[in-house]
């Protein structure tokens, strides 16, 4: 289903476009924000959270799916409870004439969760999840090292995954509002002085009062 709406109204903060020509407005971003929290939310609940009609929510949702902005829905698994308590990053230096072989061999390794081509000292970064350290060692020294395209590797174990989001959105970069400080309270007036008047104390009188206090 394709959404047939026109250009977004001014002030919606257009942040991108999708292939069918529909501009991503603030409502699309809100839909994606809600789906990030719960991908199985009903259309009725989605419409209520976003503040639009159910028909509009369904149309916009289907447009995002049809155009590939929403690629698919998957389950998020607790890797530790699934038996894969060790996560490691393997940085790989690839022989430059053998990239095609490297990609083909890597695709045959189901332990690899993620791979990216990088700049810097190494050519690629691989993330793997294994049952224990010995399994990581075997993967690197036996399987990766046996690939002719792999020239060198460096392995780093992840101790704690502090932050992991399903995805980020341009709308996440909202300016933070600095909390306003409450206005400072006016100092209390001097004793025995009516409000709106000032009392000047001479130096001699002030010194006498200090001696009395002492």
Buried (B, 14 or more C-beta within 10 A) or exposed (E): EEBEBEEBEEEBEBBEEBEEEBBBBBBBBBBBBBBBEEBEBEEEBBBBBBEBEBEBBBBBBBBBBBBEBBEEEEEEEEBEEEEBEBBBBBBBBBBEEBBEBBBEBBEEBEBBEEBEEEEEEBBBBBBBBBEEEEBBEEBBEEBBEEBEBBBEBEBEEEEEEEEEEEEEBEBEEEEEEEEEEEEEEEEEEEEEEEEEEEEEEEEEEEEEEEEEEE
